[in-house]
Amino acid sequence: MIQGCFDQTTIENVIAYSSEVGHLSTPDEVLGRLHDAIAPTTTIRVLGANRFSVKFGDWRRIQLGKTVFVHPDVPRGWLEEWTAFVEAGHSIGIMTAKMCLAPFTWTELSRKLEPSGIDRWPLELALKYGMRDGFLCPVGGRWVVAFWSPRVLPSGFVQPARGLLSMAASAAAVRLEAMVGDNAQRIARRAILTPRELSVLRHAADGRTVREIAHLLDLGIETVRSHIKKAEGKLGTRNRTHSVAEAMRYLLIL
């Protein structure tokens, strides 16, 4: 039952879960109890939880059991293929959830963005394993908790049900965050660029050429190129365009 809202049993289960999850001791329990709260009376299943990488564009760090947790009842074979794909490329669902303000279904994602080619591959993979739709709940720009369904979620899947799942997902993410904590390997050092390097990148972000930047800043062309090269070294980038993108991701330039 998902039309409009869950039945009373599911509502009570989800509220109870959100109240008790803080006492659970392992990630498996966090996902397992959530699954048990909704699966018996709905077609919605828990897929898992993913902690966003510190670096905005780094979608490839899949650390099962550390930053990614998957419910054991997901269709056999899906996890292996999904992990291999993300490590080699990116996931449009994770990318969207990182920037999204509210939860959304896979169907809504597909209709809104109309992904094609490799961007559509994660959706095709889900269909391959009988996962016809899903529901992604971003939490605080730090986690996404995912659900899936063997049926397309109907238009009747509106705010009451979404709100309950979002509440439970938030409670799950808070508990997982407390369990995982931070580690030195995950916390990236913020690149420190000089004011001149930042100024060069800002102008580059506006589409200006090296010659134009040199004229605007009253610098030599080779000096501008030197600033760009130094910024590349600090940001770990390959070229000027990559440097601008990374500086924007870190909010070094706007």
N, C-alpha and C positions, 0 to 999 in steps of 0.2 A: 504493500500500500504506500504510494508516494504522491497520489494526487492531492495537491494542496498542502497537506501536512501528514505527519505520521499518525498512526493510531495511538491510543492512550498508552498502551504497553510500551511502545517504542519511545514515546516521549518521556515516560518515567525512567526507562532504562538509560536514555541519553543524559537526562538530568542527574541521575544517580552516578553515572560514569564521570561526568564533569566534576562532581563533588568529591569523588573518591580517588581519582587518578593520581592525585598528589601523594598518595600512600603506596603506589605501586613501585616495585624495586628494579624492574628491568624493562628495556625497550620492547621486548617480546610481549610482556604483560600489558604494556601501554596499548599496543596495537591489537593484541588479542582480546582484551576486554572491550575495546571499542567495537571490534568486529562482532563480538557476542551481543553487544547492545542493540545492533541494528540489523544484522543478517537474518535472524530467525523470522522477522516479520516484514522484510522488504526485499527488493532485488538488489539493493546496494551492498557492496562488499568493500572492506578496507583493502587498499592496495599497499600503502606504505607512507613513509615520511622522508623528506629530503631536506637537509640543511643546506641553504645556499652557500656558495663559495664566497669568500671575502672579496675576491676580485670579481667584478661584475661580469666580465666576459669569460671567466674560466668555468666552463660547464663540464669539463672532462674529468674532474676529480671525483671519481666514484669510489668511496671507501665504505663497502658494505660492513655494517656493524659499528661504524664510527660516525659517518655523516649521512648515510643512507640506510633506512630500515624498511624491510619488506615483509608483509604478512605471509606466512607460509602457505596459505591457501590460494595464492595467485596461480593462474594456469601454468602448469609445468612447461618450461622452455622459454616463457616470455622474458624472465629476468635475465637470462644469459644473453639473449639477442639484444634486449634493450641496453644492457650494460655495455656490450661491445659497440653498439651504435653511438652511445653518448661519449664513450672514451675516444671514438674516432671523429666525432663531429660535434653535434649540439642537439638539444631537445627544445623544440618550440614551446612545449608546455611549461618547462622549467623557466625558460626565458620570459615567457608571458607572465607567469605567476610572480616572478621577481619584481615586475613593474606594476602588477595589477592591484587595484584597491580592494576589489571584492571577489568572492568565489565565482567560478564559472564552470560550465560543463564543457566536455570535449566537443559536443555538437555546436555549442555557441562559439567556441574557439575556431572551429572549422569554418563556420558561416561568416564570422567576422573577418578573419585573416585570409580565407581562401588559400591555404597553403598548397604548394605544388612541388613536384620533384622531391628532393631529399627532405624538404620541410614537412612533407606529408607522410613520410615513412613511419614515424612513430604511431600515427593514427592507423596506418595500414597494418602495422605489426600488432596493434591491439585487436583489430578485427580478425586477424589470423588466428588469434587465441580465444576468440569468442567474447572479447571485451568490447561491446558495441558502443558504450558511452562511459563517461566518468565525470567526476566532480573534483576540482582542484581548489583547495582552501589555502590561500597564502596567509601567513601569520607574521605580522610585524616586519616584513621585508627580510626575514631571517630563515623561515621554514615554509614548506608547503606540505600539507597533509592531503593525500590523494585517496579517492574512492573510485570504484569501477562498478559497472553493471552489465549484465548480459543482454539488457534491453536498452533501447534508446530512451533516455529520460524525457518524459513528455513535457509539454508546455505547462501542465499542471504542477510541475515541480517548482514551486514558487517559494516565497519568503519564509513561511513557517518551517518547512523542511530544511531549506538552505540555512536558516538561522540556527536551527538545532545542530546541524552538522558542523557549521562554522564554530559554534560554541564548543562542541566536543573537540574539534580539531585544534582550537586555540588551547584548550586545557591539555591536550596531548602534547602539543609543541612546547608548552611551558615546562611540562614534566621532562620531556626529552632533552630540552636545553639544559635543565639542571643536571641531568645524568651525564650528558656528553661533556659539558663545560668547554673551556677553551684550551688549546694547546699551542705550544710555540711554533709548531710546523704550520698550523692553520692561519695564524695571525700574520698577515703580510706587513712588511715594513712599508710605510708610505714614502714614496719617492719625494725627495726634497729638491725642487727646481728653483733656480735663481729667478729674481724678478724679470731679468732680461730674457731668460729662456721661456718663461711663461708668456711674456709679451710677444715673443716671436710665434709661439704656438697659437696664441689668440688670433693673431693676424692670419696665420695659416688656416685656422678654422674658418675664417671668413672667405677663404678661397684665393687669397692673394699669393702672388708668386714671390720667389726669393728676392727678385729685383725690387718689387713693389714694397716688400717688408723692409728692405734695406733703406729705401728712400724715406719711408714713413718714420723709421726709427733713427734716421741719420747715422746709419752704420754701413760698413763695407759689405759687399755681397759675401765675401769669404767669411766674415765675422758672423753673419746670419747663418751661413751653412755650419759654422762651428758650433753655434748655439743649438742648432737642430741636432747635430751629431751627439753633443753632450746630453741633450734631453733623451735621445734614443738610448744611450747607455744607461741612464738612470731608470728609465721606464722599461727597459728590456724589450724595445720595439725594433722593427726592421726598417722602417722608412718614416717619412714625414707624416703621411696619412695615418699610419698606425700610431704614431706618437700623439697626434691630435685626438684620436679616438680614445687612447688610454688615459690621456690627461682629462678628458671629459668624463670618462667612467669613474675616475678617482675624484671628480669634482674639483680638480686643480684649476680648470678654466671653465667658463660658462658661455 
